[in-house]
Amino acid sequence: MFQRAISFLKILDFSKTNLIVAHWGIINCIVSYFISGSLDTYWKFKIKNGSIAIFEGNFEFSYLTKLD
């Protein structure tokens, strides 16, 4: 699942605003990747249903601006 999520991120056009609607597992993969570059932090986040995570930047460097 992690590799599929990251492969998807690689094809996004980061010069545009992207919206990803996904289940908890995929969102945790994405958050973990952007925070640590791996699955090491996958279980460190509690993301509730309907939550919003906002990242800014690009695939190589992004930062979390909101996790609600």
NORCORLIN-V427353 format. One record per residue. N is the residue number from 0. BURIAL is I if it has 9 or more other C-alpha atoms within 8 Angstrom, else O. Layout:
BEGIN
n:N burial:BURIAL
n:N burial:BURIAL
END
This chain:
BEGIN
n:0 burial:O
n:1 burial:I
n:2 burial:O
n:3 burial:O
n:4 burial:I
n:5 burial:I
n:6 burial:O
n:7 burial:O
n:8 burial:O
n:9 burial:O
n:10 burial:O
n:11 burial:O
n:12 burial:O
n:13 burial:I
n:14 burial:O
n:15 burial:O
n:16 burial:O
n:17 burial:O
n:18 burial:O
n:19 burial:O
n:20 burial:O
n:21 burial:O
n:22 burial:O
n:23 burial:I
n:24 burial:O
n:25 burial:I
n:26 burial:I
n:27 burial:I
n:28 burial:I
n:29 burial:I
n:30 burial:I
n:31 burial:I
n:32 burial:I
n:33 burial:I
n:34 burial:I
n:35 burial:I
n:36 burial:O
n:37 burial:O
n:38 burial:I
n:39 burial:O
n:40 burial:I
n:41 burial:I
n:42 burial:O
n:43 burial:O
n:44 burial:O
n:45 burial:O
n:46 burial:O
n:47 burial:O
n:48 burial:O
n:49 burial:O
n:50 burial:O
n:51 burial:O
n:52 burial:I
n:53 burial:O
n:54 burial:I
n:55 burial:O
n:56 burial:O
n:57 burial:O
n:58 burial:O
n:59 burial:O
n:60 burial:O
n:61 burial:I
n:62 burial:I
n:63 burial:I
n:64 burial:O
n:65 burial:O
n:66 burial:O
n:67 burial:O
END
